[in-house]
Amino acid sequence: MKFGQQLQDSLIRDYYYYYIDYEGLKDVLDSGRPDEEWTEESEETFVRALEEELEKVYDFQKLRTYSINQRVKEMDGKVQDAIRSIDTSSPLSEQAFEDLELDLEEILSDVHDLAKFTQLNYTGFQKIIKKHDKVTKWILKPIFAARLNAKPFFKDDYGNLVVKLSKLYDLVRTRGNPVKGDSSAGGSQQNFVRQTTKYWVHADNITELKLLILKHLPVLVFNASKEFEKEDSAISSIYFDNDSLDLYRGRLEKSEGAEAIRLRWYGGMATDVVFVERKTHREDWTGEKSVKARFSLKEKNVNAFLKGEYTVDRAFKKMREDGKKPLKEIDDLEQLAREVQYTVLTKKLKPVVRSFYNRTAFQLPGDARVRISLDSELSMIREDDFDGRKRAGNNWRRMDIGVDWPFNQLADADIERFPYAVLEVKLQTQMGQEPPQWVRDLVASHLVEAVPKFSKFIHGVATMLPKRVKLIPFWMPQMDVDIRKPVTHQFSIERPTNGSSSVVNSDDLLSSNSGDMDEEYSLDHNGDTHDYASDDDDEVAENIPLMGIRRSGRRPWSTQDQFNETIHQLGSTVRSWARAFFLEPDASSPQPAVLERVFHAPPGKLIHVPVRIEPKVYFANERTFLSWLEIGIFLSAVAGSLHSFGDSRAQNASFFFVCTAVVMVTYSLGLYLWRVRAIRHRRAIRYDDRIGTSIVCFTFVMSVLVNYVIQVL
């Protein structure tokens, strides 16, 4: 599908006249070159039309943002009045609170629609500029990029709105009794034991995902006494390693006891408190859980601590004197600090890579059973001096950048701007409780792409230091694969009422005055509401999924329709059984896409695939070898008996049993040694024996047949 058609299929009724006139701009391109030549006058006409479209989109986006902000402010007043009325003689009714919740859901839908509007228009400008430069050979892209930055309708991430809406939604949902507790993302905890799964989120889906989550969990605000600012969500971490990148390799291979050491701070560069954190990987078979432990230092003492000049006793002297924490906890922190300082000094660790991102966390304060965080604007930045350039000087971090993403002052070789946001779902399930249904719906939706064991540290080192690493993570070859999937409306923003901001195409708009009629949302045969766009020419939508729902005037099913569908399903079932019985492959059955993709490592690199090896795997290999050996010994005993107590014919037949036993024992020994080596190196290969067993059994059968023939003849 071409982008122009995708744009028409994704229009929102209220916004119809404010989208980029993509087809009109294409007509200007075509009309300006009747003789296949593009003149300066043609360029001026096109640029003028382009500027008008940009002005129209920018003004509308600004107006809608202002309108939504005003509505949120108005809702804030209504919610506060409703909360105050609870303790009066005439409290608000339950229905009134439900109405407030519906109003908030309407605002959520408007924010969602506006985010999709800006994303689609931004794509439209990028597409028409690309087409202009290709067709006319006049390069407009860098010039118009400056115009886009002057009218940045696409740069609003709606972070402030999300925080405000989350607070209001939480107040209304809890009827003025929001959960109280420590909001410090761990608070007094120093050790975190959680079940964590990670996902990638495409930029098109970030706002929608935030709006969906806040309906179930409030945004975690660390300092509710001040107005939320963008800098409040910034998190920066400096990861340490040595010249050999031992920590990188250990974390990538998931070696038992592998460590990651980082220094982390929240907010801007003026933050005085720095957290020293250590992550330790534990294999499941040890009975222990991987754990993250940390302690805090004053920023002014970090350099001295890393050099060993600032001792642990000095670092915790004031904490002991204050007596605000139990002595046992202080002792544990001191032990952690000593171990970290010892590791830094003995392994000669130094800053290697920095990660930066803005985090939106969702969690009930003081309740860590479900914690969801979304890290956007993720960037990895070099901090090392491997190439002889001292980026940080003698300091523990470079000071030429702060939290001013996208860090345009840095050279491309010093920064990797990650294309996706990273969603982390953290659950405390040690007590056997199941995750909520909405969490399961979230991770199964089209909004996320599961990437198990994704690590910012590993990705940063593998990307920024390609000449120093040979082993790369499994997700690296997949970075060019589009992660967007067909929309599933089982988990998406939906309006509580039949508002006018429905998604329509141009034909719907022209016929909208013909009267209201009952309509159903149309799903295709896969249960999806759209198809992917193809990538055939310059006008293609580049696999951008259609936003919203296409509407259809389809009639309800009759009894005959239901009967026909039942017969069709019965026939399909019978055909499937027949294929299975005759072992015929079912060409119509869709195969998992992951099995069809073959990724190759770049030249000189190896892809590391996570393979979990437990002690029982070694024991299973040994048991298999001993079982084969037992059969070989049995055959040898049979051959010895035939040779010792049989006649000449039996002695001749025993020769074949001896050969079979030797082949069996030799093969099983070779297979055992091969498996031991593969297990030790954690190779992601097939460990089952698909051919050897058949050959050995065939040899045994042939030996029996030969023995029978000799005896008969």
VEXDO-607873 format. One line per field, with one value per residue (C-alpha): x, y, z; chain; residue number from 0; residue in one letter. Coordinates in steps of 0.25 Angstrom, whole numbers. Last residue first. Example, Ala and Ser with C-alpha at 12.3 -4.5 7.8 and 13.67 -1.06 7.14 Angstrom:
2
c1: 55, 49
c2: -4, -18
c3: 29, 31
mol: A, A
seq: 1, 0
type: s, a
END
This chain:
713
c1: 91, 80, 91, 98, 85, 81, 94, 94, 80, 84, 96, 87, 78, 89, 95, 81, 80, 93, 90, 76, 82, 93, 83, 74, 83, 77, 87, 83, 92, 93, 107, 109, 124, 124, 111, 117, 130, 122, 113, 125, 131, 118, 116, 130, 128, 114, 120, 132, 123, 113, 123, 130, 117, 113, 127, 126, 112, 117, 128, 119, 113, 126, 126, 112, 115, 127, 119, 115, 120, 132, 129, 114, 116, 127, 117, 106, 115, 120, 105, 102, 115, 110, 96, 102, 111, 99, 92, 105, 106, 92, 94, 106, 99, 88, 98, 104, 90, 86, 97, 89, 92, 84, 87, 86, 90, 104, 106, 120, 127, 138, 129, 116, 107, 97, 82, 72, 58, 47, 47, 44, 32, 25, 19, 5, -2, -7, 4, 0, 11, 6, 9, -3, -10, -7, -12, -24, -27, -25, -35, -45, -43, -44, -57, -63, -59, -66, -79, -79, -78, -89, -98, -94, -97, -111, -115, -112, -99, -101, -100, -86, -86, -71, -62, -47, -41, -30, -15, -10, 3, 16, 23, 31, 18, 22, 23, 37, 34, 31, 31, 18, 8, 4, -11, -21, -32, -26, -34, -27, -38, -40, -47, -58, -64, -79, -88, -103, -107, -107, -112, -106, -98, -86, -85, -73, -66, -67, -61, -50, -46, -50, -45, -54, -53, -67, -70, -78, -75, -64, -54, -44, -29, -23, -22, -32, -31, -20, -12, -3, 11, 23, 37, 43, 55, 68, 72, 71, 86, 88, 78, 86, 97, 111, 124, 136, 138, 149, 147, 132, 133, 121, 111, 115, 119, 105, 97, 103, 101, 87, 84, 73, 71, 59, 54, 39, 33, 22, 10, 4, -2, 3, 11, -1, -11, -3, -1, -16, -19, -11, 2, 0, 3, 13, 19, 32, 24, 29, 28, 36, 31, 42, 39, 50, 48, 53, 62, 75, 83, 97, 108, 122, 125, 113, 121, 114, 109, 95, 93, 79, 76, 81, 83, 97, 108, 122, 125, 130, 130, 139, 148, 163, 159, 145, 147, 162, 165, 175, 166, 163, 159, 145, 133, 125, 111, 98, 85, 71, 61, 50, 51, 37, 36, 26, 25, 16, 18, 26, 15, 20, 15, 7, 15, 17, 31, 33, 48, 56, 69, 84, 94, 109, 120, 134, 137, 149, 152, 166, 162, 168, 164, 150, 147, 153, 144, 132, 135, 138, 125, 117, 122, 120, 105, 103, 109, 100, 88, 92, 94, 80, 78, 76, 87, 93, 107, 107, 103, 113, 124, 119, 128, 140, 140, 139, 152, 153, 167, 164, 164, 149, 146, 154, 147, 134, 135, 130, 118, 114, 112, 100, 99, 95, 90, 84, 82, 81, 74, 80, 76, 89, 82, 76, 89, 93, 96, 101, 98, 106, 101, 108, 98, 102, 96, 99, 90, 96, 97, 82, 72, 75, 89, 96, 110, 111, 117, 112, 116, 116, 115, 111, 114, 102, 110, 107, 109, 123, 127, 124, 130, 143, 144, 159, 163, 154, 140, 131, 117, 113, 98, 89, 74, 65, 51, 52, 59, 46, 39, 28, 23, 28, 23, 20, 35, 37, 25, 22, 11, -1, -5, -17, -22, -7, -3, -12, -8, 7, 5, -2, 9, 20, 14, 19, 33, 33, 34, 44, 42, 48, 44, 48, 45, 49, 59, 64, 74, 76, 62, 59, 52, 51, 46, 46, 31, 30, 15, 1, -9, -19, -32, -40, -50, -39, -42, -44, -31, -23, -29, -26, -11, -9, -15, -5, 7, 2, 0, 14, 20, 12, 24, 24, 34, 25, 20, 34, 32, 46, 51, 43, 48, 63, 59, 54, 68, 74, 64, 63, 73, 69, 70, 55, 50, 58, 59, 44, 41, 49, 43, 29, 32, 38, 26, 17, 24, 23, 8, 6, 13, 6, -8, -4, 0, -13, -22, -16, -17, -32, -34, -28, -37, -49, -44, -44, -58, -62, -55, -63, -76, -73, -70, -84, -90, -84, -91, -84, -84, -95, -92, -77, -65, -67, -69, -55, -51, -62, -57, -43, -48, -55, -44, -34, -44, -43, -28, -28, -38, -29, -17, -25, -29, -15, -10, -21, -17, -2, -5, -14, -4, 7, -1, -6, 8, 15, 4, 7, 22, 20, 12, 22, 34, 26, 24, 38, 44, 36, 41, 55, 52, 50, 52, 44, 36, 24, 32, 24, 11, 16, 22, 10, 1, 10, 8, -7, -7, 0, -9, -3, -14, -23, -35, -39, -35, -49, -52, -38, -31, -24, -29, -26, -12, -10, -14, -4, 6, 5, 0
c2: -290, -287, -283, -274, -267, -265, -259, -250, -245, -242, -234, -227, -223, -218, -210, -204, -200, -193, -186, -181, -177, -169, -161, -151, -151, -139, -128, -118, -106, -93, -95, -92, -95, -106, -111, -113, -119, -129, -132, -135, -144, -152, -153, -159, -169, -173, -176, -184, -192, -195, -198, -207, -214, -216, -222, -232, -236, -238, -247, -255, -261, -268, -274, -278, -285, -292, -298, -290, -289, -279, -271, -270, -267, -256, -250, -249, -243, -233, -230, -227, -219, -210, -209, -204, -194, -188, -186, -181, -170, -166, -165, -156, -147, -146, -143, -131, -126, -128, -118, -107, -100, -88, -84, -69, -68, -61, -57, -57, -46, -46, -42, -38, -49, -55, -55, -66, -62, -73, -79, -65, -64, -75, -84, -81, -94, -93, -102, -113, -124, -138, -148, -157, -156, -142, -138, -145, -139, -125, -128, -133, -120, -111, -118, -116, -101, -100, -107, -98, -85, -90, -92, -78, -71, -79, -74, -60, -52, -37, -27, -21, -6, -6, 4, 4, 5, 13, 15, 8, 1, 7, -3, 7, 15, 13, 25, 23, 9, -5, -6, -12, -6, -16, -20, -14, -18, -31, -43, -52, -53, -38, -30, -20, -11, -11, -1, 3, 14, 30, 38, 41, 53, 45, 41, 50, 47, 32, 33, 40, 30, 29, 28, 32, 45, 48, 41, 28, 27, 21, 23, 12, 12, -2, -16, -25, -16, -23, -15, -22, -22, -12, -19, -15, -23, -15, -17, -32, -35, -29, -37, -49, -41, -40, -48, -42, -29, -19, -14, -12, -3, 6, -4, -16, -8, 0, -13, -20, -9, -6, -21, -29, -42, -46, -37, -37, -27, -18, -10, -22, -28, -40, -33, -24, -35, -42, -29, -27, -41, -38, -46, -59, -60, -71, -64, -62, -54, -40, -35, -26, -22, -14, -6, -1, 10, 8, 14, 14, 27, 22, 32, 35, 31, 41, 52, 59, 73, 68, 61, 56, 59, 70, 62, 66, 66, 72, 67, 53, 44, 38, 50, 50, 55, 50, 48, 44, 41, 29, 20, 12, 25, 21, 29, 26, 29, 20, 27, 23, 34, 26, 16, 11, 5, -5, -9, -20, -26, -14, -7, 5, 14, 7, 6, 12, 17, 27, 28, 37, 31, 31, 20, 23, 14, 10, 16, 9, -5, -9, -23, -21, -7, -7, -21, -17, -4, -12, -23, -12, -4, -17, -20, -6, -7, -20, -14, -2, -12, -19, -7, -2, 11, 25, 24, 37, 33, 21, 28, 39, 28, 21, 27, 29, 14, 11, 18, 30, 28, 15, 21, 19, 25, 37, 39, 37, 46, 60, 52, 48, 33, 24, 9, -2, -17, -23, -38, -51, -61, -73, -88, -91, -97, -84, -78, -65, -52, -41, -26, -16, -2, 11, 22, 36, 47, 62, 64, 76, 67, 66, 56, 43, 37, 24, 18, 4, -9, -22, -35, -50, -60, -71, -67, -61, -61, -46, -42, -50, -44, -30, -31, -36, -25, -28, -13, -13, -10, 0, 5, 20, 21, 33, 34, 46, 46, 59, 66, 67, 75, 71, 82, 80, 74, 60, 57, 43, 42, 28, 28, 21, 7, 1, 13, 18, 6, 9, 24, 20, 10, 20, 30, 20, 13, 21, 21, 6, -2, -12, -22, -27, -37, -36, -46, -38, -39, -25, -22, -9, -6, 7, 13, 3, 12, 24, 26, 21, 19, 23, 17, 27, 29, 40, 30, 20, 21, 36, 39, 30, 36, 50, 46, 38, 50, 59, 50, 47, 61, 65, 54, 58, 54, 67, 67, 65, 79, 84, 97, 103, 89, 86, 98, 93, 80, 87, 91, 78, 71, 80, 74, 78, 65, 67, 53, 47, 60, 63, 48, 49, 62, 56, 44, 52, 61, 50, 43, 55, 56, 42, 44, 57, 51, 38, 47, 55, 43, 37, 50, 51, 37, 40, 52, 43, 33, 45, 48, 34, 34, 47, 40, 28, 38, 44, 30, 27, 39, 52, 54, 62, 63, 66, 57, 52, 66, 69, 58, 62, 77, 72, 64, 75, 85, 75, 73, 88, 87, 75, 81, 93, 84, 77, 91, 95, 82, 84, 98, 94, 82, 91, 102, 92, 85, 97, 104, 91, 90, 105, 103, 91, 99, 110, 100, 94, 108, 112, 99, 101, 115, 110, 100, 85, 79, 67, 75, 76, 78, 87, 80, 66, 72, 81, 69, 61, 73, 72, 57, 59, 70, 69, 66, 78, 76, 62, 65, 63, 51, 44, 39, 26, 20, 33, 33, 19, 22, 33, 24, 14, 0
c3: 24, 35, 46, 36, 32, 46, 50, 38, 42, 56, 51, 41, 52, 61, 50, 47, 62, 61, 49, 54, 67, 60, 51, 60, 72, 81, 85, 74, 75, 83, 88, 103, 102, 113, 107, 93, 99, 107, 95, 86, 97, 98, 83, 82, 93, 88, 74, 79, 88, 77, 67, 76, 80, 65, 62, 73, 69, 55, 59, 68, 55, 52, 65, 64, 51, 57, 69, 81, 95, 95, 82, 84, 99, 96, 85, 95, 105, 95, 92, 107, 108, 96, 102, 116, 108, 101, 115, 121, 110, 112, 127, 125, 116, 126, 137, 129, 126, 141, 145, 138, 124, 120, 105, 101, 87, 85, 70, 65, 58, 48, 37, 42, 48, 39, 42, 36, 38, 35, 49, 55, 46, 53, 42, 36, 33, 18, 13, 22, 21, 18, 29, 24, 37, 40, 26, 28, 42, 36, 25, 35, 43, 31, 27, 41, 40, 27, 31, 44, 35, 26, 38, 44, 30, 29, 43, 39, 42, 44, 32, 28, 28, 30, 38, 38, 52, 56, 52, 40, 42, 36, 28, 20, 15, 1, -8, -12, -18, -14, 1, 5, 16, 26, 27, 35, 46, 50, 53, 44, 34, 34, 44, 42, 53, 52, 47, 50, 42, 43, 31, 17, 23, 25, 10, 6, 20, 18, 4, 9, 19, 34, 48, 58, 65, 66, 79, 80, 95, 104, 93, 91, 94, 91, 96, 90, 78, 72, 62, 52, 56, 57, 60, 46, 45, 43, 58, 56, 54, 68, 75, 78, 86, 80, 82, 75, 82, 82, 68, 69, 81, 81, 76, 84, 97, 96, 94, 105, 115, 110, 113, 106, 113, 105, 94, 94, 84, 89, 84, 76, 89, 97, 107, 110, 111, 121, 129, 128, 133, 146, 149, 156, 171, 175, 187, 179, 168, 170, 156, 147, 133, 126, 113, 105, 95, 81, 71, 80, 78, 78, 81, 80, 66, 62, 68, 80, 80, 75, 89, 86, 97, 107, 119, 121, 111, 111, 125, 123, 135, 145, 144, 139, 125, 122, 107, 108, 94, 92, 85, 97, 105, 109, 112, 99, 99, 98, 96, 100, 96, 104, 116, 120, 134, 139, 154, 159, 173, 177, 186, 194, 184, 173, 161, 147, 143, 132, 129, 121, 115, 116, 116, 118, 112, 117, 130, 137, 143, 147, 151, 165, 167, 162, 169, 182, 182, 179, 190, 200, 196, 197, 211, 216, 211, 218, 231, 230, 228, 240, 248, 246, 239, 245, 254, 250, 254, 246, 234, 236, 237, 224, 214, 223, 227, 212, 209, 200, 194, 187, 173, 170, 184, 181, 168, 174, 186, 180, 175, 189, 190, 190, 192, 182, 181, 169, 170, 161, 169, 177, 176, 169, 158, 153, 150, 157, 151, 160, 157, 165, 167, 172, 173, 172, 180, 177, 165, 157, 144, 143, 148, 154, 156, 153, 155, 149, 152, 144, 150, 145, 157, 148, 134, 126, 113, 110, 125, 126, 112, 116, 130, 124, 114, 112, 114, 127, 130, 136, 132, 134, 136, 134, 137, 133, 138, 146, 135, 127, 138, 148, 157, 171, 184, 177, 177, 172, 164, 160, 149, 153, 150, 143, 134, 134, 126, 114, 113, 114, 103, 94, 96, 92, 80, 68, 75, 74, 87, 90, 101, 114, 125, 139, 151, 163, 174, 177, 188, 195, 198, 206, 194, 183, 173, 182, 184, 198, 202, 200, 191, 186, 194, 186, 180, 177, 162, 162, 169, 161, 148, 153, 156, 143, 135, 141, 138, 124, 121, 126, 117, 104, 96, 88, 77, 65, 65, 64, 56, 56, 56, 44, 37, 39, 34, 21, 18, 20, 12, 0, -10, -24, -32, -36, -35, -23, -15, -16, -13, 0, 3, 1, 10, 22, 22, 22, 33, 41, 38, 43, 56, 59, 56, 64, 76, 75, 74, 87, 94, 90, 94, 108, 109, 106, 117, 127, 123, 125, 139, 143, 139, 148, 159, 157, 157, 170, 176, 180, 195, 202, 217, 214, 215, 200, 195, 196, 186, 176, 177, 174, 162, 156, 158, 151, 140, 137, 136, 128, 118, 117, 114, 104, 97, 97, 91, 80, 77, 76, 67, 58, 57, 53, 43, 36, 36, 31, 20, 16, 16, 7, -3, -3, -5, -17, -24, -21, -27, -39, -41, -39, -50, -50, -64, -69, -79, -71, -58, -48, -50, -45, -32, -30, -31, -21, -12, -14, -11, 2, 7, 21, 31, 36, 28, 34, 48, 54, 45, 48, 36, 35, 22, 14, 20, 16, 2, 1, 7, -4, 0
mol: A, A, A, A, A, A, A, A, A, A, A, A, A, A, A, A, A, A, A, A, A, A, A, A, A, A, A, A, A, A, A, A, A, A, A, A, A, A, A, A, A, A, A, A, A, A, A, A, A, A, A, A, A, A, A, A, A, A, A, A, A, A, A, A, A, A, A, A, A, A, A, A, A, A, A, A, A, A, A, A, A, A, A, A, A, A, A, A, A, A, A, A, A, A, A, A, A, A, A, A, A, A, A, A, A, A, A, A, A, A, A, A, A, A, A, A, A, A, A, A, A, A, A, A, A, A, A, A, A, A, A, A, A, A, A, A, A, A, A, A, A, A, A, A, A, A, A, A, A, A, A, A, A, A, A, A, A, A, A, A, A, A, A, A, A, A, A, A, A, A, A, A, A, A, A, A, A, A, A, A, A, A, A, A, A, A, A, A, A, A, A, A, A, A, A, A, A, A, A, A, A, A, A, A, A, A, A, A, A, A, A, A, A, A, A, A, A, A, A, A, A, A, A, A, A, A, A, A, A, A, A, A, A, A, A, A, A, A, A, A, A, A, A, A, A, A, A, A, A, A, A, A, A, A, A, A, A, A, A, A, A, A, A, A, A, A, A, A, A, A, A, A, A, A, A, A, A, A, A, A, A, A, A, A, A, A, A, A, A, A, A, A, A, A, A, A, A, A, A, A, A, A, A, A, A, A, A, A, A, A, A, A, A, A, A, A, A, A, A, A, A, A, A, A, A, A, A, A, A, A, A, A, A, A, A, A, A, A, A, A, A, A, A, A, A, A, A, A, A, A, A, A, A, A, A, A, A, A, A, A, A, A, A, A, A, A, A, A, A, A, A, A, A, A, A, A, A, A, A, A, A, A, A, A, A, A, A, A, A, A, A, A, A, A, A, A, A, A, A, A, A, A, A, A, A, A, A, A, A, A, A, A, A, A, A, A, A, A, A, A, A, A, A, A, A, A, A, A, A, A, A, A, A, A, A, A, A, A, A, A, A, A, A, A, A, A, A, A, A, A, A, A, A, A, A, A, A, A, A, A, A, A, A, A, A, A, A, A, A, A, A, A, A, A, A, A, A, A, A, A, A, A, A, A, A, A, A, A, A, A, A, A, A, A, A, A, A, A, A, A, A, A, A, A, A, A, A, A, A, A, A, A, A, A, A, A, A, A, A, A, A, A, A, A, A, A, A, A, A, A, A, A, A, A, A, A, A, A, A, A, A, A, A, A, A, A, A, A, A, A, A, A, A, A, A, A, A, A, A, A, A, A, A, A, A, A, A, A, A, A, A, A, A, A, A, A, A, A, A, A, A, A, A, A, A, A, A, A, A, A, A, A, A, A, A, A, A, A, A, A, A, A, A, A, A, A, A, A, A, A, A, A, A, A, A, A, A, A, A, A, A, A, A, A, A, A, A, A, A, A, A, A, A, A, A, A, A, A, A, A, A, A, A, A, A, A, A, A, A, A, A, A, A, A, A, A, A, A, A, A, A, A, A, A, A, A, A, A, A, A, A, A, A, A, A, A, A, A, A, A, A, A, A, A, A, A, A, A, A, A, A, A, A, A, A, A, A, A, A, A, A, A, A, A, A, A, A, A, A, A, A, A, A
seq: 712, 711, 710, 709, 708, 707, 706, 705, 704, 703, 702, 701, 700, 699, 698, 697, 696, 695, 694, 693, 692, 691, 690, 689, 688, 687, 686, 685, 684, 683, 682, 681, 680, 679, 678, 677, 676, 675, 674, 673, 672, 671, 670, 669, 668, 667, 666, 665, 664, 663, 662, 661, 660, 659, 658, 657, 656, 655, 654, 653, 652, 651, 650, 649, 648, 647, 646, 645, 644, 643, 642, 641, 640, 639, 638, 637, 636, 635, 634, 633, 632, 631, 630, 629, 628, 627, 626, 625, 624, 623, 622, 621, 620, 619, 618, 617, 616, 615, 614, 613, 612, 611, 610, 609, 608, 607, 606, 605, 604, 603, 602, 601, 600, 599, 598, 597, 596, 595, 594, 593, 592, 591, 590, 589, 588, 587, 586, 585, 584, 583, 582, 581, 580, 579, 578, 577, 576, 575, 574, 573, 572, 571, 570, 569, 568, 567, 566, 565, 564, 563, 562, 561, 560, 559, 558, 557, 556, 555, 554, 553, 552, 551, 550, 549, 548, 547, 546, 545, 544, 543, 542, 541, 540, 539, 538, 537, 536, 535, 534, 533, 532, 531, 530, 529, 528, 527, 526, 525, 524, 523, 522, 521, 520, 519, 518, 517, 516, 515, 514, 513, 512, 511, 510, 509, 508, 507, 506, 505, 504, 503, 502, 501, 500, 499, 498, 497, 496, 495, 494, 493, 492, 491, 490, 489, 488, 487, 486, 485, 484, 483, 482, 481, 480, 479, 478, 477, 476, 475, 474, 473, 472, 471, 470, 469, 468, 467, 466, 465, 464, 463, 462, 461, 460, 459, 458, 457, 456, 455, 454, 453, 452, 451, 450, 449, 448, 447, 446, 445, 444, 443, 442, 441, 440, 439, 438, 437, 436, 435, 434, 433, 432, 431, 430, 429, 428, 427, 426, 425, 424, 423, 422, 421, 420, 419, 418, 417, 416, 415, 414, 413, 412, 411, 410, 409, 408, 407, 406, 405, 404, 403, 402, 401, 400, 399, 398, 397, 396, 395, 394, 393, 392, 391, 390, 389, 388, 387, 386, 385, 384, 383, 382, 381, 380, 379, 378, 377, 376, 375, 374, 373, 372, 371, 370, 369, 368, 367, 366, 365, 364, 363, 362, 361, 360, 359, 358, 357, 356, 355, 354, 353, 352, 351, 350, 349, 348, 347, 346, 345, 344, 343, 342, 341, 340, 339, 338, 337, 336, 335, 334, 333, 332, 331, 330, 329, 328, 327, 326, 325, 324, 323, 322, 321, 320, 319, 318, 317, 316, 315, 314, 313, 312, 311, 310, 309, 308, 307, 306, 305, 304, 303, 302, 301, 300, 299, 298, 297, 296, 295, 294, 293, 292, 291, 290, 289, 288, 287, 286, 285, 284, 283, 282, 281, 280, 279, 278, 277, 276, 275, 274, 273, 272, 271, 270, 269, 268, 267, 266, 265, 264, 263, 262, 261, 260, 259, 258, 257, 256, 255, 254, 253, 252, 251, 250, 249, 248, 247, 246, 245, 244, 243, 242, 241, 240, 239, 238, 237, 236, 235, 234, 233, 232, 231, 230, 229, 228, 227, 226, 225, 224, 223, 222, 221, 220, 219, 218, 217, 216, 215, 214, 213, 212, 211, 210, 209, 208, 207, 206, 205, 204, 203, 202, 201, 200, 199, 198, 197, 196, 195, 194, 193, 192, 191, 190, 189, 188, 187, 186, 185, 184, 183, 182, 181, 180, 179, 178, 177, 176, 175, 174, 173, 172, 171, 170, 169, 168, 167, 166, 165, 164, 163, 162, 161, 160, 159, 158, 157, 156, 155, 154, 153, 152, 151, 150, 149, 148, 147, 146, 145, 144, 143, 142, 141, 140, 139, 138, 137, 136, 135, 134, 133, 132, 131, 130, 129, 128, 127, 126, 125, 124, 123, 122, 121, 120, 119, 118, 117, 116, 115, 114, 113, 112, 111, 110, 109, 108, 107, 106, 105, 104, 103, 102, 101, 100, 99, 98, 97, 96, 95, 94, 93, 92, 91, 90, 89, 88, 87, 86, 85, 84, 83, 82, 81, 80, 79, 78, 77, 76, 75, 74, 73, 72, 71, 70, 69, 68, 67, 66, 65, 64, 63, 62, 61, 60, 59, 58, 57, 56, 55, 54, 53, 52, 51, 50, 49, 48, 47, 46, 45, 44, 43, 42, 41, 40, 39, 38, 37, 36, 35, 34, 33, 32, 31, 30, 29, 28, 27, 26, 25, 24, 23, 22, 21, 20, 19, 18, 17, 16, 15, 14, 13, 12, 11, 10, 9, 8, 7, 6, 5, 4, 3, 2, 1, 0
type: l, v, q, i, v, y, n, v, l, v, s, m, v, f, t, f, c, v, i, s, t, g, i, r, d, d, y, r, i, a, r, r, h, r, i, a, r, v, r, w, l, y, l, g, l, s, y, t, v, m, v, v, a, t, c, v, f, f, f, s, a, n, q, a, r, s, d, g, f, s, h, l, s, g, a, v, a, s, l, f, i, g, i, e, l, w, s, l, f, t, r, e, n, a, f, y, v, k, p, e, i, r, v, p, v, h, i, l, k, g, p, p, a, h, f, v, r, e, l, v, a, p, q, p, s, s, a, d, p, e, l, f, f, a, r, a, w, s, r, v, t, s, g, l, q, h, i, t, e, n, f, q, d, q, t, s, w, p, r, r, g, s, r, r, i, g, m, l, p, i, n, e, a, v, e, d, d, d, d, s, a, y, d, h, t, d, g, n, h, d, l, s, y, e, e, d, m, d, g, s, n, s, s, l, l, d, d, s, n, v, v, s, s, s, g, n, t, p, r, e, i, s, f, q, h, t, v, p, k, r, i, d, v, d, m, q, p, m, w, f, p, i, l, k, v, r, k, p, l, m, t, a, v, g, h, i, f, k, s, f, k, p, v, a, e, v, l, h, s, a, v, l, d, r, v, w, q, p, p, e, q, g, m, q, t, q, l, k, v, e, l, v, a, y, p, f, r, e, i, d, a, d, a, l, q, n, f, p, w, d, v, g, i, d, m, r, r, w, n, n, g, a, r, k, r, g, d, f, d, d, e, r, i, m, s, l, e, s, d, l, s, i, r, v, r, a, d, g, p, l, q, f, a, t, r, n, y, f, s, r, v, v, p, k, l, k, k, t, l, v, t, y, q, v, e, r, a, l, q, e, l, d, d, i, e, k, l, p, k, k, g, d, e, r, m, k, k, f, a, r, d, v, t, y, e, g, k, l, f, a, n, v, n, k, e, k, l, s, f, r, a, k, v, s, k, e, g, t, w, d, e, r, h, t, k, r, e, v, f, v, v, d, t, a, m, g, g, y, w, r, l, r, i, a, e, a, g, e, s, k, e, l, r, g, r, y, l, d, l, s, d, n, d, f, y, i, s, s, i, a, s, d, e, k, e, f, e, k, s, a, n, f, v, l, v, p, l, h, k, l, i, l, l, k, l, e, t, i, n, d, a, h, v, w, y, k, t, t, q, r, v, f, n, q, q, s, g, g, a, s, s, d, g, k, v, p, n, g, r, t, r, v, l, d, y, l, k, s, l, k, v, v, l, n, g, y, d, d, k, f, f, p, k, a, n, l, r, a, a, f, i, p, k, l, i, w, k, t, v, k, d, h, k, k, i, i, k, q, f, g, t, y, n, l, q, t, f, k, a, l, d, h, v, d, s, l, i, e, e, l, d, l, e, l, d, e, f, a, q, e, s, l, p, s, s, t, d, i, s, r, i, a, d, q, v, k, g, d, m, e, k, v, r, q, n, i, s, y, t, r, l, k, q, f, d, y, v, k, e, l, e, e, e, l, a, r, v, f, t, e, e, s, e, e, t, w, e, e, d, p, r, g, s, d, l, v, d, k, l, g, e, y, d, i, y, y, y, y, y, d, r, i, l, s, d, q, l, q, q, g, f, k, m
END
